[in-house]
Amino acid sequence: MYIPDLKKDSDPYFRVMIPRMGIESVFYVALYDKRYISKNGSPHFIGFTAFIWDKPTNFNEGNLVAMEKEVDHIREFLI
């Protein structure tokens, strides 16, 4: 989930609460443990990591995919 400018988001939590912490842009990346599969066939959700910035951003899809792949470098330490 990528929100390039939190102050323009429709959700009050993202628009008001998070910017109070000095965060202006956020990209949440879900973490899954692929060793465990649910009865629906989905990997087990274990949480998420967040990339945060102190100013609004404007990343393209390629940048977001690259950041999402960075999570693979820390996955072994989390699972």
HTML snippet that shows the backbone in 3Dmol.js (N, CA, C, O; Angstrom):
<script src="https://3Dmol.org/build/3Dmol-min.js"></script>
<div id="view" style="width:600px;height:400px;position:relative"></div>
<script>
const pdb = `
ATOM      1  N   MET A   1       0.849  -1.158   0.000  1.00  0.00           N
ATOM      2  CA  MET A   1       0.000   0.000   0.000  1.00  0.00           C
ATOM      3  C   MET A   1       0.903   1.231   0.000  1.00  0.00           C
ATOM      4  O   MET A   1       1.710   1.421   0.910  1.00  0.00           O
ATOM      5  N   TYR A   2       0.762   2.050  -1.012  1.00  0.00           N
ATOM      6  CA  TYR A   2       1.602   3.242  -1.159  1.00  0.00           C
ATOM      7  C   TYR A   2       0.732   4.485  -1.061  1.00  0.00           C
ATOM      8  O   TYR A   2      -0.242   4.637  -1.798  1.00  0.00           O
ATOM      9  N   ILE A   3       1.098   5.376  -0.137  1.00  0.00           N
ATOM     10  CA  ILE A   3       0.407   6.660   0.002  1.00  0.00           C
ATOM     11  C   ILE A   3       1.462   7.745  -0.184  1.00  0.00           C
ATOM     12  O   ILE A   3       2.244   8.008   0.730  1.00  0.00           O
ATOM     13  N   PRO A   4       1.494   8.379  -1.357  1.00  0.00           N
ATOM     14  CA  PRO A   4       2.541   9.357  -1.646  1.00  0.00           C
ATOM     15  C   PRO A   4       2.445  10.657  -0.843  1.00  0.00           C
ATOM     16  O   PRO A   4       3.463  11.300  -0.591  1.00  0.00           O
ATOM     17  N   ASP A   5       1.239  11.047  -0.443  1.00  0.00           N
ATOM     18  CA  ASP A   5       1.059  12.278   0.348  1.00  0.00           C
ATOM     19  C   ASP A   5      -0.052  12.029   1.369  1.00  0.00           C
ATOM     20  O   ASP A   5      -1.237  12.099   1.043  1.00  0.00           O
ATOM     21  N   LEU A   6       0.344  11.739   2.595  1.00  0.00           N
ATOM     22  CA  LEU A   6      -0.623  11.375   3.629  1.00  0.00           C
ATOM     23  C   LEU A   6      -1.636  12.476   3.915  1.00  0.00           C
ATOM     24  O   LEU A   6      -2.786  12.177   4.235  1.00  0.00           O
ATOM     25  N   LYS A   7      -1.245  13.719   3.809  1.00  0.00           N
ATOM     26  CA  LYS A   7      -2.153  14.823   4.126  1.00  0.00           C
ATOM     27  C   LYS A   7      -3.307  14.944   3.128  1.00  0.00           C
ATOM     28  O   LYS A   7      -4.277  15.655   3.391  1.00  0.00           O
ATOM     29  N   LYS A   8      -3.211  14.263   1.994  1.00  0.00           N
ATOM     30  CA  LYS A   8      -4.278  14.290   0.994  1.00  0.00           C
ATOM     31  C   LYS A   8      -5.124  13.022   1.006  1.00  0.00           C
ATOM     32  O   LYS A   8      -6.056  12.896   0.211  1.00  0.00           O
ATOM     33  N   ASP A   9      -4.812  12.074   1.903  1.00  0.00           N
ATOM     34  CA  ASP A   9      -5.553  10.816   1.954  1.00  0.00           C
ATOM     35  C   ASP A   9      -6.936  11.025   2.568  1.00  0.00           C
ATOM     36  O   ASP A   9      -7.133  11.925   3.386  1.00  0.00           O
ATOM     37  N   SER A  10      -7.885  10.192   2.168  1.00  0.00           N
ATOM     38  CA  SER A  10      -9.256  10.338   2.662  1.00  0.00           C
ATOM     39  C   SER A  10      -9.451   9.766   4.068  1.00  0.00           C
ATOM     40  O   SER A  10     -10.369  10.179   4.777  1.00  0.00           O
ATOM     41  N   ASP A  11      -8.606   8.827   4.477  1.00  0.00           N
ATOM     42  CA  ASP A  11      -8.726   8.206   5.792  1.00  0.00           C
ATOM     43  C   ASP A  11      -8.161   9.145   6.862  1.00  0.00           C
ATOM     44  O   ASP A  11      -7.013   9.577   6.753  1.00  0.00           O
ATOM     45  N   PRO A  12      -8.950   9.467   7.892  1.00  0.00           N
ATOM     46  CA  PRO A  12      -8.477  10.406   8.926  1.00  0.00           C
ATOM     47  C   PRO A  12      -7.215   9.942   9.650  1.00  0.00           C
ATOM     48  O   PRO A  12      -6.393  10.768  10.047  1.00  0.00           O
ATOM     49  N   TYR A  13      -7.054   8.633   9.827  1.00  0.00           N
ATOM     50  CA  TYR A  13      -5.848   8.134  10.508  1.00  0.00           C
ATOM     51  C   TYR A  13      -4.604   8.491   9.708  1.00  0.00           C
ATOM     52  O   TYR A  13      -3.626   8.995  10.261  1.00  0.00           O
ATOM     53  N   PHE A  14      -4.644   8.230   8.410  1.00  0.00           N
ATOM     54  CA  PHE A  14      -3.489   8.536   7.563  1.00  0.00           C
ATOM     55  C   PHE A  14      -3.327  10.035   7.346  1.00  0.00           C
ATOM     56  O   PHE A  14      -2.200  10.523   7.263  1.00  0.00           O
ATOM     57  N   ARG A  15      -4.405  10.759   7.256  1.00  0.00           N
ATOM     58  CA  ARG A  15      -4.359  12.190   6.961  1.00  0.00           C
ATOM     59  C   ARG A  15      -3.943  13.023   8.177  1.00  0.00           C
ATOM     60  O   ARG A  15      -3.283  14.050   8.021  1.00  0.00           O
ATOM     61  N   VAL A  16      -4.325  12.589   9.396  1.00  0.00           N
ATOM     62  CA  VAL A  16      -4.100  13.412  10.585  1.00  0.00           C
ATOM     63  C   VAL A  16      -3.082  12.793  11.551  1.00  0.00           C
ATOM     64  O   VAL A  16      -2.126  13.454  11.955  1.00  0.00           O
ATOM     65  N   MET A  17      -3.287  11.539  11.915  1.00  0.00           N
ATOM     66  CA  MET A  17      -2.490  10.936  12.986  1.00  0.00           C
ATOM     67  C   MET A  17      -1.037  10.662  12.590  1.00  0.00           C
ATOM     68  O   MET A  17      -0.122  11.040  13.321  1.00  0.00           O
ATOM     69  N   ILE A  18      -0.816  10.025  11.467  1.00  0.00           N
ATOM     70  CA  ILE A  18       0.552   9.664  11.090  1.00  0.00           C
ATOM     71  C   ILE A  18       1.410  10.905  10.808  1.00  0.00           C
ATOM     72  O   ILE A  18       2.565  10.936  11.232  1.00  0.00           O
ATOM     73  N   PRO A  19       0.895  11.934  10.108  1.00  0.00           N
ATOM     74  CA  PRO A  19       1.733  13.128   9.921  1.00  0.00           C
ATOM     75  C   PRO A  19       2.162  13.804  11.225  1.00  0.00           C
ATOM     76  O   PRO A  19       3.148  14.542  11.230  1.00  0.00           O
ATOM     77  N   ARG A  20       1.459  13.575  12.308  1.00  0.00           N
ATOM     78  CA  ARG A  20       1.862  14.125  13.609  1.00  0.00           C
ATOM     79  C   ARG A  20       3.216  13.582  14.055  1.00  0.00           C
ATOM     80  O   ARG A  20       3.904  14.198  14.869  1.00  0.00           O
ATOM     81  N   MET A  21       3.593  12.420  13.514  1.00  0.00           N
ATOM     82  CA  MET A  21       4.886  11.813  13.840  1.00  0.00           C
ATOM     83  C   MET A  21       5.975  12.255  12.873  1.00  0.00           C
ATOM     84  O   MET A  21       7.092  11.739  12.924  1.00  0.00           O
ATOM     85  N   GLY A  22       5.667  13.205  11.989  1.00  0.00           N
ATOM     86  CA  GLY A  22       6.653  13.700  11.043  1.00  0.00           C
ATOM     87  C   GLY A  22       6.746  12.889   9.767  1.00  0.00           C
ATOM     88  O   GLY A  22       7.697  13.044   9.001  1.00  0.00           O
ATOM     89  N   ILE A  23       5.772  12.028   9.530  1.00  0.00           N
ATOM     90  CA  ILE A  23       5.768  11.178   8.340  1.00  0.00           C
ATOM     91  C   ILE A  23       4.814  11.786   7.316  1.00  0.00           C
ATOM     92  O   ILE A  23       3.670  12.103   7.639  1.00  0.00           O
ATOM     93  N   GLU A  24       5.285  11.947   6.088  1.00  0.00           N
ATOM     94  CA  GLU A  24       4.461  12.540   5.031  1.00  0.00           C
ATOM     95  C   GLU A  24       4.104  11.551   3.930  1.00  0.00           C
ATOM     96  O   GLU A  24       3.135  11.755   3.199  1.00  0.00           O
ATOM     97  N   SER A  25       4.888  10.473   3.809  1.00  0.00           N
ATOM     98  CA  SER A  25       4.651   9.468   2.768  1.00  0.00           C
ATOM     99  C   SER A  25       5.017   8.105   3.315  1.00  0.00           C
ATOM    100  O   SER A  25       5.955   7.980   4.103  1.00  0.00           O
ATOM    101  N   VAL A  26       4.279   7.075   2.901  1.00  0.00           N
ATOM    102  CA  VAL A  26       4.524   5.733   3.423  1.00  0.00           C
ATOM    103  C   VAL A  26       4.238   4.678   2.358  1.00  0.00           C
ATOM    104  O   VAL A  26       3.353   4.836   1.516  1.00  0.00           O
ATOM    105  N   PHE A  27       5.013   3.600   2.422  1.00  0.00           N
ATOM    106  CA  PHE A  27       4.809   2.446   1.553  1.00  0.00           C
ATOM    107  C   PHE A  27       4.870   1.211   2.442  1.00  0.00           C
ATOM    108  O   PHE A  27       5.936   0.850   2.942  1.00  0.00           O
ATOM    109  N   TYR A  28       3.720   0.562   2.636  1.00  0.00           N
ATOM    110  CA  TYR A  28       3.635  -0.648   3.453  1.00  0.00           C
ATOM    111  C   TYR A  28       3.824  -1.869   2.564  1.00  0.00           C
ATOM    112  O   TYR A  28       3.234  -1.964   1.488  1.00  0.00           O
ATOM    113  N   VAL A  29       4.661  -2.810   3.029  1.00  0.00           N
ATOM    114  CA  VAL A  29       4.909  -4.053   2.296  1.00  0.00           C
ATOM    115  C   VAL A  29       4.578  -5.217   3.226  1.00  0.00           C
ATOM    116  O   VAL A  29       5.136  -5.334   4.317  1.00  0.00           O
ATOM    117  N   ALA A  30       3.664  -6.072   2.781  1.00  0.00           N
ATOM    118  CA  ALA A  30       3.247  -7.224   3.584  1.00  0.00           C
ATOM    119  C   ALA A  30       4.357  -8.273   3.640  1.00  0.00           C
ATOM    120  O   ALA A  30       5.109  -8.456   2.683  1.00  0.00           O
ATOM    121  N   LEU A  31       4.441  -8.955   4.780  1.00  0.00           N
ATOM    122  CA  LEU A  31       5.397 -10.047   4.969  1.00  0.00           C
ATOM    123  C   LEU A  31       4.628 -11.346   5.128  1.00  0.00           C
ATOM    124  O   LEU A  31       3.699 -11.439   5.931  1.00  0.00           O
ATOM    125  N   TYR A  32       5.020 -12.338   4.360  1.00  0.00           N
ATOM    126  CA  TYR A  32       4.354 -13.636   4.395  1.00  0.00           C
ATOM    127  C   TYR A  32       5.373 -14.731   4.659  1.00  0.00           C
ATOM    128  O   TYR A  32       6.516 -14.654   4.208  1.00  0.00           O
ATOM    129  N   ASP A  33       4.951 -15.744   5.390  1.00  0.00           N
ATOM    130  CA  ASP A  33       5.757 -16.947   5.590  1.00  0.00           C
ATOM    131  C   ASP A  33       5.213 -17.995   4.634  1.00  0.00           C
ATOM    132  O   ASP A  33       4.161 -18.587   4.876  1.00  0.00           O
ATOM    133  N   LYS A  34       5.939 -18.220   3.547  1.00  0.00           N
ATOM    134  CA  LYS A  34       5.464 -19.113   2.489  1.00  0.00           C
ATOM    135  C   LYS A  34       5.594 -20.584   2.852  1.00  0.00           C
ATOM    136  O   LYS A  34       5.165 -21.448   2.088  1.00  0.00           O
ATOM    137  N   ARG A  35       6.188 -20.883   4.021  1.00  0.00           N
ATOM    138  CA  ARG A  35       6.262 -22.281   4.459  1.00  0.00           C
ATOM    139  C   ARG A  35       4.911 -22.787   4.930  1.00  0.00           C
ATOM    140  O   ARG A  35       4.658 -23.992   4.911  1.00  0.00           O
ATOM    141  N   TYR A  36       4.044 -21.879   5.353  1.00  0.00           N
ATOM    142  CA  TYR A  36       2.727 -22.256   5.856  1.00  0.00           C
ATOM    143  C   TYR A  36       1.655 -21.718   4.917  1.00  0.00           C
ATOM    144  O   TYR A  36       1.604 -20.521   4.632  1.00  0.00           O
ATOM    145  N   ILE A  37       0.820 -22.595   4.453  1.00  0.00           N
ATOM    146  CA  ILE A  37      -0.243 -22.241   3.517  1.00  0.00           C
ATOM    147  C   ILE A  37      -1.593 -22.440   4.210  1.00  0.00           C
ATOM    148  O   ILE A  37      -1.829 -23.475   4.834  1.00  0.00           O
ATOM    149  N   SER A  38      -2.463 -21.461   4.098  1.00  0.00           N
ATOM    150  CA  SER A  38      -3.786 -21.555   4.725  1.00  0.00           C
ATOM    151  C   SER A  38      -4.677 -22.513   3.939  1.00  0.00           C
ATOM    152  O   SER A  38      -4.317 -22.966   2.853  1.00  0.00           O
ATOM    153  N   LYS A  39      -5.831 -22.811   4.500  1.00  0.00           N
ATOM    154  CA  LYS A  39      -6.773 -23.702   3.818  1.00  0.00           C
ATOM    155  C   LYS A  39      -7.287 -23.086   2.519  1.00  0.00           C
ATOM    156  O   LYS A  39      -7.818 -23.790   1.660  1.00  0.00           O
ATOM    157  N   ASN A  40      -7.126 -21.757   2.378  1.00  0.00           N
ATOM    158  CA  ASN A  40      -7.526 -21.079   1.148  1.00  0.00           C
ATOM    159  C   ASN A  40      -6.402 -21.052   0.115  1.00  0.00           C
ATOM    160  O   ASN A  40      -6.596 -20.560  -0.997  1.00  0.00           O
ATOM    161  N   GLY A  41      -5.232 -21.577   0.472  1.00  0.00           N
ATOM    162  CA  GLY A  41      -4.109 -21.620  -0.445  1.00  0.00           C
ATOM    163  C   GLY A  41      -3.200 -20.403  -0.399  1.00  0.00           C
ATOM    164  O   GLY A  41      -2.323 -20.255  -1.250  1.00  0.00           O
ATOM    165  N   SER A  42      -3.398 -19.528   0.586  1.00  0.00           N
ATOM    166  CA  SER A  42      -2.581 -18.319   0.698  1.00  0.00           C
ATOM    167  C   SER A  42      -1.460 -18.530   1.709  1.00  0.00           C
ATOM    168  O   SER A  42      -1.640 -19.265   2.681  1.00  0.00           O
ATOM    169  N   PRO A  43      -0.296 -17.892   1.494  1.00  0.00           N
ATOM    170  CA  PRO A  43       0.765 -17.985   2.499  1.00  0.00           C
ATOM    171  C   PRO A  43       0.362 -17.262   3.782  1.00  0.00           C
ATOM    172  O   PRO A  43      -0.490 -16.373   3.765  1.00  0.00           O
ATOM    173  N   HIS A  44       0.978 -17.650   4.880  1.00  0.00           N
ATOM    174  CA  HIS A  44       0.657 -17.117   6.206  1.00  0.00           C
ATOM    175  C   HIS A  44       1.162 -15.675   6.346  1.00  0.00           C
ATOM    176  O   HIS A  44       2.358 -15.422   6.199  1.00  0.00           O
ATOM    177  N   PHE A  45       0.263 -14.735   6.628  1.00  0.00           N
ATOM    178  CA  PHE A  45       0.620 -13.328   6.839  1.00  0.00           C
ATOM    179  C   PHE A  45       1.246 -13.187   8.216  1.00  0.00           C
ATOM    180  O   PHE A  45       0.665 -13.620   9.211  1.00  0.00           O
ATOM    181  N   ILE A  46       2.441 -12.576   8.281  1.00  0.00           N
ATOM    182  CA  ILE A  46       3.106 -12.411   9.576  1.00  0.00           C
ATOM    183  C   ILE A  46       3.224 -10.948   9.994  1.00  0.00           C
ATOM    184  O   ILE A  46       3.551 -10.663  11.146  1.00  0.00           O
ATOM    185  N   GLY A  47       2.965 -10.028   9.088  1.00  0.00           N
ATOM    186  CA  GLY A  47       3.049  -8.616   9.437  1.00  0.00           C
ATOM    187  C   GLY A  47       3.405  -7.788   8.224  1.00  0.00           C
ATOM    188  O   GLY A  47       3.167  -8.189   7.085  1.00  0.00           O
ATOM    189  N   PHE A  48       3.977  -6.630   8.484  1.00  0.00           N
ATOM    190  CA  PHE A  48       4.378  -5.758   7.382  1.00  0.00           C
ATOM    191  C   PHE A  48       5.564  -4.914   7.811  1.00  0.00           C
ATOM    192  O   PHE A  48       5.851  -4.766   8.999  1.00  0.00           O
ATOM    193  N   THR A  49       6.233  -4.373   6.833  1.00  0.00           N
ATOM    194  CA  THR A  49       7.271  -3.390   7.069  1.00  0.00           C
ATOM    195  C   THR A  49       6.847  -2.115   6.352  1.00  0.00           C
ATOM    196  O   THR A  49       6.078  -2.164   5.391  1.00  0.00           O
ATOM    197  N   ALA A  50       7.340  -0.995   6.812  1.00  0.00           N
ATOM    198  CA  ALA A  50       6.949   0.276   6.217  1.00  0.00           C
ATOM    199  C   ALA A  50       8.180   1.090   5.849  1.00  0.00           C
ATOM    200  O   ALA A  50       9.107   1.239   6.644  1.00  0.00           O
ATOM    201  N   PHE A  51       8.170   1.605   4.648  1.00  0.00           N
ATOM    202  CA  PHE A  51       9.153   2.584   4.213  1.00  0.00           C
ATOM    203  C   PHE A  51       8.493   3.942   4.430  1.00  0.00           C
ATOM    204  O   PHE A  51       7.378   4.169   3.961  1.00  0.00           O
ATOM    205  N   ILE A  52       9.171   4.845   5.137  1.00  0.00           N
ATOM    206  CA  ILE A  52       8.546   6.145   5.446  1.00  0.00           C
ATOM    207  C   ILE A  52       9.467   7.292   5.024  1.00  0.00           C
ATOM    208  O   ILE A  52      10.691   7.156   5.010  1.00  0.00           O
ATOM    209  N   TRP A  53       8.842   8.427   4.680  1.00  0.00           N
ATOM    210  CA  TRP A  53       9.580   9.622   4.280  1.00  0.00           C
ATOM    211  C   TRP A  53       8.990  10.838   4.987  1.00  0.00           C
ATOM    212  O   TRP A  53       7.808  10.860   5.330  1.00  0.00           O
ATOM    213  N   ASP A  54       9.820  11.836   5.196  1.00  0.00           N
ATOM    214  CA  ASP A  54       9.379  13.042   5.887  1.00  0.00           C
ATOM    215  C   ASP A  54       8.861  14.115   4.936  1.00  0.00           C
ATOM    216  O   ASP A  54       8.632  15.254   5.345  1.00  0.00           O
ATOM    217  N   LYS A  55       8.677  13.756   3.677  1.00  0.00           N
ATOM    218  CA  LYS A  55       8.093  14.667   2.691  1.00  0.00           C
ATOM    219  C   LYS A  55       7.295  13.841   1.684  1.00  0.00           C
ATOM    220  O   LYS A  55       7.550  12.645   1.550  1.00  0.00           O
ATOM    221  N   PRO A  56       6.354  14.428   0.984  1.00  0.00           N
ATOM    222  CA  PRO A  56       5.597  13.683  -0.032  1.00  0.00           C
ATOM    223  C   PRO A  56       6.530  13.135  -1.115  1.00  0.00           C
ATOM    224  O   PRO A  56       7.545  13.750  -1.443  1.00  0.00           O
ATOM    225  N   THR A  57       6.177  11.984  -1.656  1.00  0.00           N
ATOM    226  CA  THR A  57       6.994  11.333  -2.688  1.00  0.00           C
ATOM    227  C   THR A  57       6.159  11.112  -3.943  1.00  0.00           C
ATOM    228  O   THR A  57       4.946  11.320  -3.952  1.00  0.00           O
ATOM    229  N   ASN A  58       6.840  10.688  -4.997  1.00  0.00           N
ATOM    230  CA  ASN A  58       6.169  10.404  -6.255  1.00  0.00           C
ATOM    231  C   ASN A  58       6.908   9.273  -6.959  1.00  0.00           C
ATOM    232  O   ASN A  58       7.501   9.483  -8.017  1.00  0.00           O
ATOM    233  N   PHE A  59       6.877   8.068  -6.375  1.00  0.00           N
ATOM    234  CA  PHE A  59       7.581   6.928  -6.944  1.00  0.00           C
ATOM    235  C   PHE A  59       6.759   6.280  -8.051  1.00  0.00           C
ATOM    236  O   PHE A  59       5.531   6.226  -7.978  1.00  0.00           O
ATOM    237  N   ASN A  60       7.446   5.792  -9.072  1.00  0.00           N
ATOM    238  CA  ASN A  60       6.751   5.062 -10.132  1.00  0.00           C
ATOM    239  C   ASN A  60       6.658   3.585  -9.733  1.00  0.00           C
ATOM    240  O   ASN A  60       7.235   3.166  -8.729  1.00  0.00           O
ATOM    241  N   GLU A  61       5.945   2.824 -10.509  1.00  0.00           N
ATOM    242  CA  GLU A  61       5.713   1.402 -10.205  1.00  0.00           C
ATOM    243  C   GLU A  61       7.030   0.626 -10.111  1.00  0.00           C
ATOM    244  O   GLU A  61       7.159  -0.266  -9.274  1.00  0.00           O
ATOM    245  N   GLY A  62       7.999   0.954 -10.954  1.00  0.00           N
ATOM    246  CA  GLY A  62       9.296   0.268 -10.923  1.00  0.00           C
ATOM    247  C   GLY A  62      10.025   0.471  -9.611  1.00  0.00           C
ATOM    248  O   GLY A  62      10.609  -0.468  -9.072  1.00  0.00           O
ATOM    249  N   ASN A  63       9.997   1.698  -9.089  1.00  0.00           N
ATOM    250  CA  ASN A  63      10.625   1.971  -7.798  1.00  0.00           C
ATOM    251  C   ASN A  63       9.946   1.199  -6.676  1.00  0.00           C
ATOM    252  O   ASN A  63      10.613   0.663  -5.791  1.00  0.00           O
ATOM    253  N   LEU A  64       8.622   1.144  -6.714  1.00  0.00           N
ATOM    254  CA  LEU A  64       7.885   0.435  -5.661  1.00  0.00           C
ATOM    255  C   LEU A  64       8.177  -1.064  -5.700  1.00  0.00           C
ATOM    256  O   LEU A  64       8.319  -1.693  -4.651  1.00  0.00           O
ATOM    257  N   VAL A  65       8.266  -1.636  -6.886  1.00  0.00           N
ATOM    258  CA  VAL A  65       8.591  -3.066  -7.022  1.00  0.00           C
ATOM    259  C   VAL A  65       9.989  -3.331  -6.475  1.00  0.00           C
ATOM    260  O   VAL A  65      10.207  -4.331  -5.792  1.00  0.00           O
ATOM    261  N   ALA A  66      10.933  -2.446  -6.768  1.00  0.00           N
ATOM    262  CA  ALA A  66      12.301  -2.611  -6.268  1.00  0.00           C
ATOM    263  C   ALA A  66      12.331  -2.561  -4.738  1.00  0.00           C
ATOM    264  O   ALA A  66      13.023  -3.358  -4.105  1.00  0.00           O
ATOM    265  N   MET A  67      11.587  -1.632  -4.147  1.00  0.00           N
ATOM    266  CA  MET A  67      11.536  -1.543  -2.682  1.00  0.00           C
ATOM    267  C   MET A  67      10.884  -2.786  -2.090  1.00  0.00           C
ATOM    268  O   MET A  67      11.319  -3.288  -1.054  1.00  0.00           O
ATOM    269  N   GLU A  68       9.850  -3.274  -2.744  1.00  0.00           N
ATOM    270  CA  GLU A  68       9.169  -4.476  -2.261  1.00  0.00           C
ATOM    271  C   GLU A  68      10.121  -5.670  -2.267  1.00  0.00           C
ATOM    272  O   GLU A  68      10.072  -6.505  -1.363  1.00  0.00           O
ATOM    273  N   LYS A  69      10.973  -5.756  -3.263  1.00  0.00           N
ATOM    274  CA  LYS A  69      11.934  -6.866  -3.338  1.00  0.00           C
ATOM    275  C   LYS A  69      13.020  -6.751  -2.278  1.00  0.00           C
ATOM    276  O   LYS A  69      13.627  -7.758  -1.914  1.00  0.00           O
ATOM    277  N   GLU A  70      13.280  -5.551  -1.775  1.00  0.00           N
ATOM    278  CA  GLU A  70      14.255  -5.373  -0.711  1.00  0.00           C
ATOM    279  C   GLU A  70      13.851  -6.134   0.550  1.00  0.00           C
ATOM    280  O   GLU A  70      14.708  -6.528   1.341  1.00  0.00           O
ATOM    281  N   VAL A  71      12.569  -6.336   0.734  1.00  0.00           N
ATOM    282  CA  VAL A  71      12.075  -7.070   1.900  1.00  0.00           C
ATOM    283  C   VAL A  71      12.612  -8.493   1.919  1.00  0.00           C
ATOM    284  O   VAL A  71      12.775  -9.074   2.992  1.00  0.00           O
ATOM    285  N   ASP A  72      12.887  -9.064   0.753  1.00  0.00           N
ATOM    286  CA  ASP A  72      13.437 -10.417   0.696  1.00  0.00           C
ATOM    287  C   ASP A  72      14.787 -10.517   1.401  1.00  0.00           C
ATOM    288  O   ASP A  72      15.161 -11.598   1.854  1.00  0.00           O
ATOM    289  N   HIS A  73      15.526  -9.408   1.503  1.00  0.00           N
ATOM    290  CA  HIS A  73      16.820  -9.418   2.182  1.00  0.00           C
ATOM    291  C   HIS A  73      16.675  -9.544   3.694  1.00  0.00           C
ATOM    292  O   HIS A  73      17.598 -10.018   4.357  1.00  0.00           O
ATOM    293  N   ILE A  74      15.551  -9.135   4.252  1.00  0.00           N
ATOM    294  CA  ILE A  74      15.364  -9.224   5.704  1.00  0.00           C
ATOM    295  C   ILE A  74      14.456 -10.379   6.114  1.00  0.00           C
ATOM    296  O   ILE A  74      14.387 -10.729   7.292  1.00  0.00           O
ATOM    297  N   ARG A  75      13.763 -10.970   5.146  1.00  0.00           N
ATOM    298  CA  ARG A  75      12.802 -12.037   5.455  1.00  0.00           C
ATOM    299  C   ARG A  75      13.429 -13.163   6.265  1.00  0.00           C
ATOM    300  O   ARG A  75      12.798 -13.673   7.190  1.00  0.00           O
ATOM    301  N   GLU A  76      14.658 -13.565   5.941  1.00  0.00           N
ATOM    302  CA  GLU A  76      15.297 -14.669   6.649  1.00  0.00           C
ATOM    303  C   GLU A  76      15.522 -14.362   8.122  1.00  0.00           C
ATOM    304  O   GLU A  76      15.588 -15.284   8.936  1.00  0.00           O
ATOM    305  N   PHE A  77      15.640 -13.096   8.481  1.00  0.00           N
ATOM    306  CA  PHE A  77      15.838 -12.719   9.878  1.00  0.00           C
ATOM    307  C   PHE A  77      14.536 -12.627  10.644  1.00  0.00           C
ATOM    308  O   PHE A  77      14.530 -12.672  11.874  1.00  0.00           O
ATOM    309  N   LEU A  78      13.430 -12.498   9.922  1.00  0.00           N
ATOM    310  CA  LEU A  78      12.116 -12.350  10.553  1.00  0.00           C
ATOM    311  C   LEU A  78      11.406 -13.670  10.764  1.00  0.00           C
ATOM    312  O   LEU A  78      10.623 -13.824  11.701  1.00  0.00           O
ATOM    313  N   ILE A  79      11.681 -14.616   9.893  1.00  0.00           N
ATOM    314  CA  ILE A  79      10.950 -15.895   9.937  1.00  0.00           C
ATOM    315  C   ILE A  79      11.784 -16.948  10.627  1.00  0.00           C
ATOM    316  O   ILE A  79      11.345 -18.090  10.764  1.00  0.00           O
TER     317      ILE A  79
END
`;
const viewer = $3Dmol.createViewer("view");
viewer.addModel(pdb, "pdb");
viewer.setStyle({}, {cartoon: {color: "spectrum"}});
viewer.zoomTo();
viewer.render();
</script>
